[in-house]
Amino acid sequence: MEQKRLLERIALDPKVMVGKTVIRGTRLTVQYILNLLAHGATIDEILQEYKGLTKEDILACLLYASEILEDTTFMPLVETA
């Protein structure tokens, strides 16, 4: 699916979830979905738990995170010897 169309699945509305980015038409934040994935949940497990979601919704969360981080510079949190 084209990147632009995937990103259209992500919404930002100050009236929904205190302005956090969500999957359009839901109250599921991008952060929440990414956290589930980071803790080992599979796409299929997430889709089973949240029946209204699609695989493309989850891929949109990943793409959104990737786009946001593209211009970010990371600094080490701990100094190494």
PDB file with one MODEL, atoms N, CA, C and O in Angstrom:
MODEL        1
ATOM      1  N   MET A   1       0.859  -1.184   0.000  1.00  0.00           N
ATOM      2  CA  MET A   1       0.000   0.000   0.000  1.00  0.00           C
ATOM      3  C   MET A   1       0.898   1.238   0.000  1.00  0.00           C
ATOM      4  O   MET A   1       1.945   1.252   0.647  1.00  0.00           O
ATOM      5  N   GLU A   2       0.497   2.237  -0.702  1.00  0.00           N
ATOM      6  CA  GLU A   2       1.248   3.481  -0.811  1.00  0.00           C
ATOM      7  C   GLU A   2       1.394   4.143   0.568  1.00  0.00           C
ATOM      8  O   GLU A   2       0.466   4.138   1.377  1.00  0.00           O
ATOM      9  N   GLN A   3       2.580   4.710   0.814  1.00  0.00           N
ATOM     10  CA  GLN A   3       2.862   5.318   2.119  1.00  0.00           C
ATOM     11  C   GLN A   3       1.837   6.377   2.504  1.00  0.00           C
ATOM     12  O   GLN A   3       1.363   6.400   3.640  1.00  0.00           O
ATOM     13  N   LYS A   4       1.498   7.238   1.579  1.00  0.00           N
ATOM     14  CA  LYS A   4       0.551   8.309   1.885  1.00  0.00           C
ATOM     15  C   LYS A   4      -0.793   7.739   2.341  1.00  0.00           C
ATOM     16  O   LYS A   4      -1.397   8.240   3.290  1.00  0.00           O
ATOM     17  N   ARG A   5      -1.249   6.702   1.667  1.00  0.00           N
ATOM     18  CA  ARG A   5      -2.539   6.091   2.035  1.00  0.00           C
ATOM     19  C   ARG A   5      -2.456   5.433   3.404  1.00  0.00           C
ATOM     20  O   ARG A   5      -3.413   5.472   4.178  1.00  0.00           O
ATOM     21  N   LEU A   6      -1.299   4.822   3.705  1.00  0.00           N
ATOM     22  CA  LEU A   6      -1.144   4.232   5.034  1.00  0.00           C
ATOM     23  C   LEU A   6      -1.199   5.320   6.102  1.00  0.00           C
ATOM     24  O   LEU A   6      -1.885   5.172   7.114  1.00  0.00           O
ATOM     25  N   LEU A   7      -0.476   6.407   5.872  1.00  0.00           N
ATOM     26  CA  LEU A   7      -0.437   7.477   6.868  1.00  0.00           C
ATOM     27  C   LEU A   7      -1.789   8.152   7.059  1.00  0.00           C
ATOM     28  O   LEU A   7      -2.029   8.751   8.108  1.00  0.00           O
ATOM     29  N   GLU A   8      -2.669   8.070   6.080  1.00  0.00           N
ATOM     30  CA  GLU A   8      -4.019   8.623   6.232  1.00  0.00           C
ATOM     31  C   GLU A   8      -4.824   7.869   7.285  1.00  0.00           C
ATOM     32  O   GLU A   8      -5.861   8.354   7.740  1.00  0.00           O
ATOM     33  N   ARG A   9      -4.356   6.693   7.674  1.00  0.00           N
ATOM     34  CA  ARG A   9      -5.029   5.909   8.715  1.00  0.00           C
ATOM     35  C   ARG A   9      -4.731   6.444  10.110  1.00  0.00           C
ATOM     36  O   ARG A   9      -5.370   6.045  11.084  1.00  0.00           O
ATOM     37  N   ILE A  10      -3.758   7.350  10.204  1.00  0.00           N
ATOM     38  CA  ILE A  10      -3.365   7.928  11.489  1.00  0.00           C
ATOM     39  C   ILE A  10      -4.005   9.302  11.620  1.00  0.00           C
ATOM     40  O   ILE A  10      -3.973  10.104  10.687  1.00  0.00           O
ATOM     41  N   ALA A  11      -4.587   9.567  12.788  1.00  0.00           N
ATOM     42  CA  ALA A  11      -5.276  10.841  13.013  1.00  0.00           C
ATOM     43  C   ALA A  11      -4.722  11.530  14.252  1.00  0.00           C
ATOM     44  O   ALA A  11      -4.251  10.890  15.192  1.00  0.00           O
ATOM     45  N   LEU A  12      -4.794  12.837  14.219  1.00  0.00           N
ATOM     46  CA  LEU A  12      -4.386  13.664  15.353  1.00  0.00           C
ATOM     47  C   LEU A  12      -5.497  14.681  15.588  1.00  0.00           C
ATOM     48  O   LEU A  12      -5.756  15.541  14.746  1.00  0.00           O
ATOM     49  N   ASP A  13      -6.145  14.571  16.737  1.00  0.00           N
ATOM     50  CA  ASP A  13      -7.253  15.461  17.076  1.00  0.00           C
ATOM     51  C   ASP A  13      -7.125  15.810  18.558  1.00  0.00           C
ATOM     52  O   ASP A  13      -7.135  14.913  19.400  1.00  0.00           O
ATOM     53  N   PRO A  14      -7.005  17.087  18.887  1.00  0.00           N
ATOM     54  CA  PRO A  14      -6.850  17.462  20.292  1.00  0.00           C
ATOM     55  C   PRO A  14      -7.993  16.978  21.190  1.00  0.00           C
ATOM     56  O   PRO A  14      -7.835  16.897  22.408  1.00  0.00           O
ATOM     57  N   LYS A  15      -9.132  16.660  20.592  1.00  0.00           N
ATOM     58  CA  LYS A  15     -10.284  16.211  21.369  1.00  0.00           C
ATOM     59  C   LYS A  15     -10.295  14.700  21.593  1.00  0.00           C
ATOM     60  O   LYS A  15     -11.139  14.189  22.329  1.00  0.00           O
ATOM     61  N   VAL A  16      -9.366  13.985  20.965  1.00  0.00           N
ATOM     62  CA  VAL A  16      -9.325  12.528  21.097  1.00  0.00           C
ATOM     63  C   VAL A  16      -8.010  12.132  21.755  1.00  0.00           C
ATOM     64  O   VAL A  16      -6.934  12.457  21.253  1.00  0.00           O
ATOM     65  N   MET A  17      -8.098  11.436  22.866  1.00  0.00           N
ATOM     66  CA  MET A  17      -6.922  10.935  23.588  1.00  0.00           C
ATOM     67  C   MET A  17      -5.900  12.040  23.861  1.00  0.00           C
ATOM     68  O   MET A  17      -4.694  11.836  23.723  1.00  0.00           O
ATOM     69  N   VAL A  18      -6.395  13.191  24.245  1.00  0.00           N
ATOM     70  CA  VAL A  18      -5.560  14.338  24.620  1.00  0.00           C
ATOM     71  C   VAL A  18      -4.591  14.721  23.503  1.00  0.00           C
ATOM     72  O   VAL A  18      -3.479  15.175  23.771  1.00  0.00           O
ATOM     73  N   GLY A  19      -5.007  14.539  22.268  1.00  0.00           N
ATOM     74  CA  GLY A  19      -4.200  14.955  21.134  1.00  0.00           C
ATOM     75  C   GLY A  19      -3.101  13.992  20.713  1.00  0.00           C
ATOM     76  O   GLY A  19      -2.271  14.331  19.869  1.00  0.00           O
ATOM     77  N   LYS A  20      -3.085  12.802  21.288  1.00  0.00           N
ATOM     78  CA  LYS A  20      -2.098  11.808  20.843  1.00  0.00           C
ATOM     79  C   LYS A  20      -2.529  11.261  19.483  1.00  0.00           C
ATOM     80  O   LYS A  20      -3.713  11.270  19.147  1.00  0.00           O
ATOM     81  N   THR A  21      -1.566  10.791  18.717  1.00  0.00           N
ATOM     82  CA  THR A  21      -1.908  10.195  17.427  1.00  0.00           C
ATOM     83  C   THR A  21      -2.593   8.852  17.664  1.00  0.00           C
ATOM     84  O   THR A  21      -2.163   8.040  18.484  1.00  0.00           O
ATOM     85  N   VAL A  22      -3.676   8.652  16.912  1.00  0.00           N
ATOM     86  CA  VAL A  22      -4.476   7.433  17.046  1.00  0.00           C
ATOM     87  C   VAL A  22      -4.718   6.826  15.666  1.00  0.00           C
ATOM     88  O   VAL A  22      -4.528   7.473  14.637  1.00  0.00           O
ATOM     89  N   ILE A  23      -5.136   5.588  15.679  1.00  0.00           N
ATOM     90  CA  ILE A  23      -5.614   4.971  14.451  1.00  0.00           C
ATOM     91  C   ILE A  23      -6.984   5.582  14.177  1.00  0.00           C
ATOM     92  O   ILE A  23      -7.877   5.534  15.022  1.00  0.00           O
ATOM     93  N   ARG A  24      -7.136   6.153  12.994  1.00  0.00           N
ATOM     94  CA  ARG A  24      -8.355   6.877  12.633  1.00  0.00           C
ATOM     95  C   ARG A  24      -9.607   6.046  12.958  1.00  0.00           C
ATOM     96  O   ARG A  24      -9.691   4.861  12.637  1.00  0.00           O
ATOM     97  N   GLY A  25     -10.560   6.699  13.594  1.00  0.00           N
ATOM     98  CA  GLY A  25     -11.828   6.050  13.932  1.00  0.00           C
ATOM     99  C   GLY A  25     -11.773   5.220  15.209  1.00  0.00           C
ATOM    100  O   GLY A  25     -12.747   4.554  15.561  1.00  0.00           O
ATOM    101  N   THR A  26     -10.633   5.257  15.907  1.00  0.00           N
ATOM    102  CA  THR A  26     -10.499   4.511  17.163  1.00  0.00           C
ATOM    103  C   THR A  26      -9.944   5.435  18.235  1.00  0.00           C
ATOM    104  O   THR A  26      -9.639   6.601  17.986  1.00  0.00           O
ATOM    105  N   ARG A  27      -9.827   4.890  19.410  1.00  0.00           N
ATOM    106  CA  ARG A  27      -9.135   5.575  20.507  1.00  0.00           C
ATOM    107  C   ARG A  27      -7.850   4.831  20.843  1.00  0.00           C
ATOM    108  O   ARG A  27      -7.302   4.989  21.934  1.00  0.00           O
ATOM    109  N   LEU A  28      -7.374   4.027  19.912  1.00  0.00           N
ATOM    110  CA  LEU A  28      -6.118   3.301  20.095  1.00  0.00           C
ATOM    111  C   LEU A  28      -4.969   4.170  19.602  1.00  0.00           C
ATOM    112  O   LEU A  28      -4.898   4.522  18.425  1.00  0.00           O
ATOM    113  N   THR A  29      -4.077   4.507  20.518  1.00  0.00           N
ATOM    114  CA  THR A  29      -2.963   5.378  20.138  1.00  0.00           C
ATOM    115  C   THR A  29      -1.885   4.588  19.405  1.00  0.00           C
ATOM    116  O   THR A  29      -1.735   3.379  19.585  1.00  0.00           O
ATOM    117  N   VAL A  30      -1.147   5.307  18.578  1.00  0.00           N
ATOM    118  CA  VAL A  30      -0.007   4.714  17.889  1.00  0.00           C
ATOM    119  C   VAL A  30       0.971   4.186  18.933  1.00  0.00           C
ATOM    120  O   VAL A  30       1.515   3.092  18.783  1.00  0.00           O
ATOM    121  N   GLN A  31       1.191   4.957  19.981  1.00  0.00           N
ATOM    122  CA  GLN A  31       2.106   4.552  21.045  1.00  0.00           C
ATOM    123  C   GLN A  31       1.678   3.219  21.664  1.00  0.00           C
ATOM    124  O   GLN A  31       2.521   2.360  21.924  1.00  0.00           O
ATOM    125  N   TYR A  32       0.395   3.044  21.898  1.00  0.00           N
ATOM    126  CA  TYR A  32      -0.105   1.803  22.499  1.00  0.00           C
ATOM    127  C   TYR A  32       0.161   0.607  21.591  1.00  0.00           C
ATOM    128  O   TYR A  32       0.611  -0.440  22.056  1.00  0.00           O
ATOM    129  N   ILE A  33      -0.113   0.758  20.315  1.00  0.00           N
ATOM    130  CA  ILE A  33       0.116  -0.336  19.365  1.00  0.00           C
ATOM    131  C   ILE A  33       1.602  -0.669  19.281  1.00  0.00           C
ATOM    132  O   ILE A  33       1.977  -1.842  19.277  1.00  0.00           O
ATOM    133  N   LEU A  34       2.451   0.358  19.214  1.00  0.00           N
ATOM    134  CA  LEU A  34       3.897   0.123  19.168  1.00  0.00           C
ATOM    135  C   LEU A  34       4.374  -0.566  20.441  1.00  0.00           C
ATOM    136  O   LEU A  34       5.249  -1.430  20.390  1.00  0.00           O
ATOM    137  N   ASN A  35       3.811  -0.194  21.567  1.00  0.00           N
ATOM    138  CA  ASN A  35       4.171  -0.821  22.841  1.00  0.00           C
ATOM    139  C   ASN A  35       3.790  -2.300  22.850  1.00  0.00           C
ATOM    140  O   ASN A  35       4.554  -3.140  23.327  1.00  0.00           O
ATOM    141  N   LEU A  36       2.614  -2.613  22.324  1.00  0.00           N
ATOM    142  CA  LEU A  36       2.214  -4.022  22.231  1.00  0.00           C
ATOM    143  C   LEU A  36       3.218  -4.812  21.391  1.00  0.00           C
ATOM    144  O   LEU A  36       3.640  -5.902  21.778  1.00  0.00           O
ATOM    145  N   LEU A  37       3.593  -4.259  20.251  1.00  0.00           N
ATOM    146  CA  LEU A  37       4.558  -4.923  19.371  1.00  0.00           C
ATOM    147  C   LEU A  37       5.916  -5.066  20.053  1.00  0.00           C
ATOM    148  O   LEU A  37       6.564  -6.106  19.942  1.00  0.00           O
ATOM    149  N   ALA A  38       6.342  -4.027  20.753  1.00  0.00           N
ATOM    150  CA  ALA A  38       7.638  -4.045  21.431  1.00  0.00           C
ATOM    151  C   ALA A  38       7.688  -5.092  22.541  1.00  0.00           C
ATOM    152  O   ALA A  38       8.754  -5.607  22.875  1.00  0.00           O
ATOM    153  N   HIS A  39       6.542  -5.393  23.095  1.00  0.00           N
ATOM    154  CA  HIS A  39       6.489  -6.391  24.161  1.00  0.00           C
ATOM    155  C   HIS A  39       6.147  -7.787  23.654  1.00  0.00           C
ATOM    156  O   HIS A  39       5.792  -8.674  24.430  1.00  0.00           O
ATOM    157  N   GLY A  40       6.257  -7.967  22.345  1.00  0.00           N
ATOM    158  CA  GLY A  40       6.154  -9.308  21.789  1.00  0.00           C
ATOM    159  C   GLY A  40       4.826  -9.706  21.186  1.00  0.00           C
ATOM    160  O   GLY A  40       4.697 -10.818  20.675  1.00  0.00           O
ATOM    161  N   ALA A  41       3.831  -8.829  21.231  1.00  0.00           N
ATOM    162  CA  ALA A  41       2.546  -9.170  20.603  1.00  0.00           C
ATOM    163  C   ALA A  41       2.738  -9.216  19.090  1.00  0.00           C
ATOM    164  O   ALA A  41       3.448  -8.393  18.512  1.00  0.00           O
ATOM    165  N   THR A  42       2.101 -10.180  18.471  1.00  0.00           N
ATOM    166  CA  THR A  42       2.167 -10.272  17.017  1.00  0.00           C
ATOM    167  C   THR A  42       1.018  -9.468  16.416  1.00  0.00           C
ATOM    168  O   THR A  42       0.051  -9.122  17.095  1.00  0.00           O
ATOM    169  N   ILE A  43       1.151  -9.188  15.145  1.00  0.00           N
ATOM    170  CA  ILE A  43       0.077  -8.477  14.444  1.00  0.00           C
ATOM    171  C   ILE A  43      -1.217  -9.280  14.556  1.00  0.00           C
ATOM    172  O   ILE A  43      -2.280  -8.717  14.817  1.00  0.00           O
ATOM    173  N   ASP A  44      -1.127 -10.584  14.360  1.00  0.00           N
ATOM    174  CA  ASP A  44      -2.335 -11.421  14.443  1.00  0.00           C
ATOM    175  C   ASP A  44      -2.972 -11.363  15.828  1.00  0.00           C
ATOM    176  O   ASP A  44      -4.198 -11.325  15.942  1.00  0.00           O
ATOM    177  N   GLU A  45      -2.161 -11.355  16.874  1.00  0.00           N
ATOM    178  CA  GLU A  45      -2.703 -11.273  18.238  1.00  0.00           C
ATOM    179  C   GLU A  45      -3.423  -9.941  18.452  1.00  0.00           C
ATOM    180  O   GLU A  45      -4.494  -9.902  19.058  1.00  0.00           O
ATOM    181  N   ILE A  46      -2.843  -8.869  17.963  1.00  0.00           N
ATOM    182  CA  ILE A  46      -3.475  -7.552  18.106  1.00  0.00           C
ATOM    183  C   ILE A  46      -4.792  -7.508  17.333  1.00  0.00           C
ATOM    184  O   ILE A  46      -5.788  -6.974  17.821  1.00  0.00           O
ATOM    185  N   LEU A  47      -4.790  -8.070  16.135  1.00  0.00           N
ATOM    186  CA  LEU A  47      -6.012  -8.080  15.326  1.00  0.00           C
ATOM    187  C   LEU A  47      -7.109  -8.915  15.981  1.00  0.00           C
ATOM    188  O   LEU A  47      -8.288  -8.579  15.870  1.00  0.00           O
ATOM    189  N   GLN A  48      -6.739  -9.992  16.658  1.00  0.00           N
ATOM    190  CA  GLN A  48      -7.731 -10.808  17.362  1.00  0.00           C
ATOM    191  C   GLN A  48      -8.330 -10.056  18.545  1.00  0.00           C
ATOM    192  O   GLN A  48      -9.521 -10.182  18.831  1.00  0.00           O
ATOM    193  N   GLU A  49      -7.499  -9.277  19.230  1.00  0.00           N
ATOM    194  CA  GLU A  49      -7.956  -8.534  20.408  1.00  0.00           C
ATOM    195  C   GLU A  49      -8.818  -7.328  20.031  1.00  0.00           C
ATOM    196  O   GLU A  49      -9.770  -6.995  20.735  1.00  0.00           O
ATOM    197  N   TYR A  50      -8.482  -6.687  18.931  1.00  0.00           N
ATOM    198  CA  TYR A  50      -9.176  -5.477  18.505  1.00  0.00           C
ATOM    199  C   TYR A  50      -9.781  -5.727  17.127  1.00  0.00           C
ATOM    200  O   TYR A  50      -9.167  -5.430  16.102  1.00  0.00           O
ATOM    201  N   LYS A  51     -10.977  -6.270  17.118  1.00  0.00           N
ATOM    202  CA  LYS A  51     -11.629  -6.771  15.897  1.00  0.00           C
ATOM    203  C   LYS A  51     -11.784  -5.734  14.794  1.00  0.00           C
ATOM    204  O   LYS A  51     -11.824  -6.104  13.620  1.00  0.00           O
ATOM    205  N   GLY A  52     -11.872  -4.461  15.122  1.00  0.00           N
ATOM    206  CA  GLY A  52     -12.063  -3.451  14.092  1.00  0.00           C
ATOM    207  C   GLY A  52     -10.793  -3.053  13.348  1.00  0.00           C
ATOM    208  O   GLY A  52     -10.858  -2.374  12.324  1.00  0.00           O
ATOM    209  N   LEU A  53      -9.646  -3.473  13.860  1.00  0.00           N
ATOM    210  CA  LEU A  53      -8.376  -3.101  13.237  1.00  0.00           C
ATOM    211  C   LEU A  53      -8.058  -3.972  12.035  1.00  0.00           C
ATOM    212  O   LEU A  53      -8.574  -5.079  11.882  1.00  0.00           O
ATOM    213  N   THR A  54      -7.190  -3.433  11.187  1.00  0.00           N
ATOM    214  CA  THR A  54      -6.692  -4.196  10.050  1.00  0.00           C
ATOM    215  C   THR A  54      -5.165  -4.232  10.133  1.00  0.00           C
ATOM    216  O   THR A  54      -4.546  -3.466  10.872  1.00  0.00           O
ATOM    217  N   LYS A  55      -4.590  -5.124   9.371  1.00  0.00           N
ATOM    218  CA  LYS A  55      -3.136  -5.204   9.303  1.00  0.00           C
ATOM    219  C   LYS A  55      -2.568  -3.865   8.830  1.00  0.00           C
ATOM    220  O   LYS A  55      -1.516  -3.438   9.305  1.00  0.00           O
ATOM    221  N   GLU A  56      -3.241  -3.216   7.918  1.00  0.00           N
ATOM    222  CA  GLU A  56      -2.786  -1.927   7.406  1.00  0.00           C
ATOM    223  C   GLU A  56      -2.764  -0.865   8.499  1.00  0.00           C
ATOM    224  O   GLU A  56      -1.904   0.015   8.481  1.00  0.00           O
ATOM    225  N   ASP A  57      -3.702  -0.931   9.460  1.00  0.00           N
ATOM    226  CA  ASP A  57      -3.694   0.014  10.583  1.00  0.00           C
ATOM    227  C   ASP A  57      -2.403  -0.129  11.387  1.00  0.00           C
ATOM    228  O   ASP A  57      -1.792   0.866  11.777  1.00  0.00           O
ATOM    229  N   ILE A  58      -2.001  -1.353  11.627  1.00  0.00           N
ATOM    230  CA  ILE A  58      -0.790  -1.600  12.409  1.00  0.00           C
ATOM    231  C   ILE A  58       0.447  -1.201  11.608  1.00  0.00           C
ATOM    232  O   ILE A  58       1.385  -0.622  12.156  1.00  0.00           O
ATOM    233  N   LEU A  59       0.449  -1.508  10.328  1.00  0.00           N
ATOM    234  CA  LEU A  59       1.569  -1.080   9.479  1.00  0.00           C
ATOM    235  C   LEU A  59       1.648   0.441   9.424  1.00  0.00           C
ATOM    236  O   LEU A  59       2.740   1.005   9.352  1.00  0.00           O
ATOM    237  N   ALA A  60       0.509   1.099   9.455  1.00  0.00           N
ATOM    238  CA  ALA A  60       0.489   2.560   9.461  1.00  0.00           C
ATOM    239  C   ALA A  60       1.146   3.105  10.727  1.00  0.00           C
ATOM    240  O   ALA A  60       1.840   4.120  10.674  1.00  0.00           O
ATOM    241  N   CYS A  61       0.935   2.443  11.861  1.00  0.00           N
ATOM    242  CA  CYS A  61       1.586   2.861  13.108  1.00  0.00           C
ATOM    243  C   CYS A  61       3.100   2.758  12.980  1.00  0.00           C
ATOM    244  O   CYS A  61       3.829   3.659  13.395  1.00  0.00           O
ATOM    245  N   LEU A  62       3.565   1.665  12.408  1.00  0.00           N
ATOM    246  CA  LEU A  62       5.006   1.481  12.224  1.00  0.00           C
ATOM    247  C   LEU A  62       5.576   2.521  11.268  1.00  0.00           C
ATOM    248  O   LEU A  62       6.643   3.080  11.520  1.00  0.00           O
ATOM    249  N   LEU A  63       4.874   2.779  10.183  1.00  0.00           N
ATOM    250  CA  LEU A  63       5.336   3.768   9.218  1.00  0.00           C
ATOM    251  C   LEU A  63       5.350   5.160   9.841  1.00  0.00           C
ATOM    252  O   LEU A  63       6.293   5.924   9.632  1.00  0.00           O
ATOM    253  N   TYR A  64       4.318   5.490  10.598  1.00  0.00           N
ATOM    254  CA  TYR A  64       4.255   6.789  11.258  1.00  0.00           C
ATOM    255  C   TYR A  64       5.457   6.975  12.191  1.00  0.00           C
ATOM    256  O   TYR A  64       6.106   8.021  12.174  1.00  0.00           O
ATOM    257  N   ALA A  65       5.742   5.969  12.990  1.00  0.00           N
ATOM    258  CA  ALA A  65       6.886   6.049  13.906  1.00  0.00           C
ATOM    259  C   ALA A  65       8.181   6.228  13.128  1.00  0.00           C
ATOM    260  O   ALA A  65       9.039   7.019  13.518  1.00  0.00           O
ATOM    261  N   SER A  66       8.320   5.512  12.051  1.00  0.00           N
ATOM    262  CA  SER A  66       9.511   5.623  11.216  1.00  0.00           C
ATOM    263  C   SER A  66       9.657   7.027  10.648  1.00  0.00           C
ATOM    264  O   SER A  66      10.756   7.583  10.638  1.00  0.00           O
ATOM    265  N   GLU A  67       8.563   7.598  10.179  1.00  0.00           N
ATOM    266  CA  GLU A  67       8.585   8.943   9.613  1.00  0.00           C
ATOM    267  C   GLU A  67       8.940   9.983  10.680  1.00  0.00           C
ATOM    268  O   GLU A  67       9.710  10.907  10.418  1.00  0.00           O
ATOM    269  N   ILE A  68       8.389   9.832  11.863  1.00  0.00           N
ATOM    270  CA  ILE A  68       8.651  10.777  12.948  1.00  0.00           C
ATOM    271  C   ILE A  68      10.130  10.741  13.349  1.00  0.00           C
ATOM    272  O   ILE A  68      10.724  11.777  13.647  1.00  0.00           O
ATOM    273  N   LEU A  69      10.713   9.545  13.355  1.00  0.00           N
ATOM    274  CA  LEU A  69      12.101   9.398  13.797  1.00  0.00           C
ATOM    275  C   LEU A  69      13.127   9.735  12.723  1.00  0.00           C
ATOM    276  O   LEU A  69      14.318   9.842  13.016  1.00  0.00           O
ATOM    277  N   GLU A  70      12.684   9.900  11.507  1.00  0.00           N
ATOM    278  CA  GLU A  70      13.609  10.124  10.399  1.00  0.00           C
ATOM    279  C   GLU A  70      14.534  11.314  10.621  1.00  0.00           C
ATOM    280  O   GLU A  70      15.719  11.237  10.296  1.00  0.00           O
ATOM    281  N   ASP A  71      14.030  12.387  11.153  1.00  0.00           N
ATOM    282  CA  ASP A  71      14.837  13.586  11.343  1.00  0.00           C
ATOM    283  C   ASP A  71      15.279  13.790  12.791  1.00  0.00           C
ATOM    284  O   ASP A  71      15.653  14.897  13.179  1.00  0.00           O
ATOM    285  N   THR A  72      15.237  12.738  13.575  1.00  0.00           N
ATOM    286  CA  THR A  72      15.595  12.829  14.982  1.00  0.00           C
ATOM    287  C   THR A  72      17.052  12.421  15.181  1.00  0.00           C
ATOM    288  O   THR A  72      17.523  11.434  14.615  1.00  0.00           O
ATOM    289  N   THR A  73      17.742  13.194  15.987  1.00  0.00           N
ATOM    290  CA  THR A  73      19.107  12.848  16.355  1.00  0.00           C
ATOM    291  C   THR A  73      19.082  12.252  17.753  1.00  0.00           C
ATOM    292  O   THR A  73      18.493  12.819  18.673  1.00  0.00           O
ATOM    293  N   PHE A  74      19.729  11.104  17.898  1.00  0.00           N
ATOM    294  CA  PHE A  74      19.760  10.454  19.193  1.00  0.00           C
ATOM    295  C   PHE A  74      21.082  10.720  19.879  1.00  0.00           C
ATOM    296  O   PHE A  74      22.149  10.702  19.264  1.00  0.00           O
ATOM    297  N   MET A  75      20.978  10.966  21.167  1.00  0.00           N
ATOM    298  CA  MET A  75      22.169  11.145  21.979  1.00  0.00           C
ATOM    299  C   MET A  75      22.225   9.983  22.955  1.00  0.00           C
ATOM    300  O   MET A  75      21.194   9.564  23.481  1.00  0.00           O
ATOM    301  N   PRO A  76      23.424   9.455  23.205  1.00  0.00           N
ATOM    302  CA  PRO A  76      23.523   8.338  24.161  1.00  0.00           C
ATOM    303  C   PRO A  76      23.056   8.760  25.550  1.00  0.00           C
ATOM    304  O   PRO A  76      23.337   9.870  26.002  1.00  0.00           O
ATOM    305  N   LEU A  77      22.342   7.864  26.216  1.00  0.00           N
ATOM    306  CA  LEU A  77      21.869   8.146  27.568  1.00  0.00           C
ATOM    307  C   LEU A  77      22.947   7.873  28.602  1.00  0.00           C
ATOM    308  O   LEU A  77      22.982   8.497  29.663  1.00  0.00           O
ATOM    309  N   VAL A  78      23.830   6.927  28.278  1.00  0.00           N
ATOM    310  CA  VAL A  78      24.878   6.539  29.200  1.00  0.00           C
ATOM    311  C   VAL A  78      26.208   6.672  28.476  1.00  0.00           C
ATOM    312  O   VAL A  78      26.365   6.234  27.336  1.00  0.00           O
ATOM    313  N   GLU A  79      27.142   7.277  29.154  1.00  0.00           N
ATOM    314  CA  GLU A  79      28.467   7.431  28.582  1.00  0.00           C
ATOM    315  C   GLU A  79      29.208   6.109  28.692  1.00  0.00           C
ATOM    316  O   GLU A  79      29.228   5.488  29.755  1.00  0.00           O
ATOM    317  N   THR A  80      29.817   5.680  27.592  1.00  0.00           N
ATOM    318  CA  THR A  80      30.579   4.430  27.623  1.00  0.00           C
ATOM    319  C   THR A  80      32.059   4.743  27.717  1.00  0.00           C
ATOM    320  O   THR A  80      32.525   5.762  27.209  1.00  0.00           O
ATOM    321  N   ALA A  81      32.781   3.867  28.363  1.00  0.00           N
ATOM    322  CA  ALA A  81      34.225   4.078  28.553  1.00  0.00           C
ATOM    323  C   ALA A  81      35.027   3.618  27.366  1.00  0.00           C
ATOM    324  O   ALA A  81      36.253   3.726  27.371  1.00  0.00           O
TER     325      ALA A  81
ENDMDL
END
